[in-house]
Amino acid sequence: MSISNIEEKLEIAKDRLLELDREESLIEESTPSESTTPESTTTKESGKIVVFSDVSLERYCKFRGEGKLKKANIYIRLVEGEIITYKMLSSAHGFVAQELASDLKIWSNRQLNVISEQDIITSDNSKYCADVIAEPRQIPPPAPREAQPTIIIEVAKSETLSSLNDLTADYFSASTQTNSTQ
């Protein structure tokens, strides 16, 4: 697998995310009578923007570590060998995620380990970055490959509900590993 033209492909992905965000803003600004029409209540497309295909987990981890994403200001994940982008970095997103993480930690009376921007390996060729995860403080921790109770929070504005729903089965599969269970 060759990851070439990185900057160009990331810029195209960023432009597409901005376009989807503008479309969403137009729908939100529509009048109440307009918002009940079938056109404005159905999703026209999945919102899935593939940046690269046929990518191994190892290559994806190396790509994420190269730092080229910081310039593009986008979030990516590896889904079944495809690097997809699904949302833009924003201060509003960061604020909401941080507030939820803080509230969750306080609510649990500090009995949960709450982590923001946590990488989660969901299969041999899929790796997601959850906005917030919370796992109970356990002594001793669960054995390797043993299920760990986990709360996962995703904060989304332009990412579609179908995209978020697709994550659910992967997040809670038996093969899913967070850093604390790897």
N, C-alpha and C positions, 0 to 999 in steps of 0.2 A: 504494500500500500504506500502510495506516495502522497504526502501532504505538500502540495506545491501551490504557488500563488496564494499564500496564506492571507496576506493583507487584503488582496483583491476580493477573495471569497468572504472574508469577515466583513468587509465594507458592504458587499452586496447583501449579506445576511442582515447587517445592521439597518440598511435602507429598507429592507422588507419588513423588519420589525417596526420601524417608524411608520411605515405605510399602514400596517395592521393596527397600530396604536391610534393613528389618525382616523381610520375607519371606525374603530370602537368609540372614539370621542364623538364622532358625528352621530352614531346611534344613540349615545347617552344624551346628546343635546336635542334629539328629536322631540316633537310634541307628544303628549300622551296618546292622541288618536293615531299618530304615525307609528308609535312604538308597539301597537297591537297588530300591525300588519304582518303577514307571514314572512315577508322579506327581511324585516328587522329582528325577528325573533328566532330565525334559523341561522345556523352557522354555515357560511358559504364554503369554508374550507377548514381543514384541520389546524391550520396555523403552524404545521410542522415545516421547518425550514432546514433542509439537509445541507450541511456545509461540506462534509466529506463522507465517503462511503468506504466499506471494507476496511475498517480500522480495528486493530487489536486493542485489548485493554492496556497492554504494556505501552503501545505507541500513543494511545490517548493520554495516559498518565504523563508521558514525556512531553507531549504537546502542551498539556495544561501547565506543566512546570516551566516552559520556555518563556512565559510572561507576555506573549503577543496579545493575549486576550485583554489585558489591561487597557491597551490603546483603543480597542474596539468597543469597550463598555457593554459587553453582552454576556449573558449566561449561556453555557453550553452543557450538554450531557451526552454520554455515549449510550445509545439505545440499539441493541442488537447489531453492533458493528457500524452504526451510523453516528457521526457527530452532528447533533442538531442544536440549533439555537432556539430558545423559547421565550426569552424576555430580556429587556434592557436593564442595565444598572440604573438605579434611581435613588435619590435620597429618601423619597417617600417609602419605597420598598424597604430600604435599610432601617428606617425609623420604625415601621410597623413590625418587622421581624424582631428587632431588638426589644421593643415594648412587650411583644408576646413572650419572648424568651424570659425577660425579667419578671413579668407577671406570673408565668408558669413556675419559675423557681420560688418565688415568694409564696404562691398558692400551695405548693407542695411542702412548705416548711423546710425547704432545702433538702428534701429527701430524694429529689431527682437530680441527676447530672443533666444539665441543660446546655446544649452546644449549638452554636449558630454556624451556618455554612459547612455542614458536615457531609463529607463524601461517603457514599454508601454503595458498595458493590452488590449488585442484585443478581448477576450471573457472570459467566465467563467472558462475555463481551458487552456488558452493560454496567455503567457507573453513573449514578446521579449525585447531585449536590442538594441535599435538603436544606431549606431555609432554617429550620429549627428542629432539633430532635431532643427528646427527653427520655432517659432511661433511669430506672431505680438504682439507687446506690445499694449494691448487694455485696455482702461479704459472706462467703466467697462468691466471685462472679460465676455466671453460668459456664459450664464446660464448653469447649469448642464445638461448634455446629449445634449447640443447644439453643432453643428459642429464647430470645431476650425480649421481655416486654418493652415496647417502644412506642412513644408518641411522636408522630411526624407532622410538622406544620409546614405548609407551602403557602407563601404569600404571592398572589398573582393579580396582575392588572390586565395585561394583554394576552396572557396565556389562556387558551380555551379550556372550558370545563372538561371537554372530552380528553384533552391532553392530560389534565390533572387526574381524571378518573382512570386513565390508562396506567398511571404510576402506582395506583393502589395495590394491584395484585403483585407487582414486582417488589414494592416496599415491604410487603408482608409475606413474601415467599420464604420457604425454609432455607434457601441458599443465601439470603440477604445477610450482609455483614457490615456493621459499622466499625469504626476504629476500635471500639471497646470489645468487640467480639471477634476481631480478626486474629 
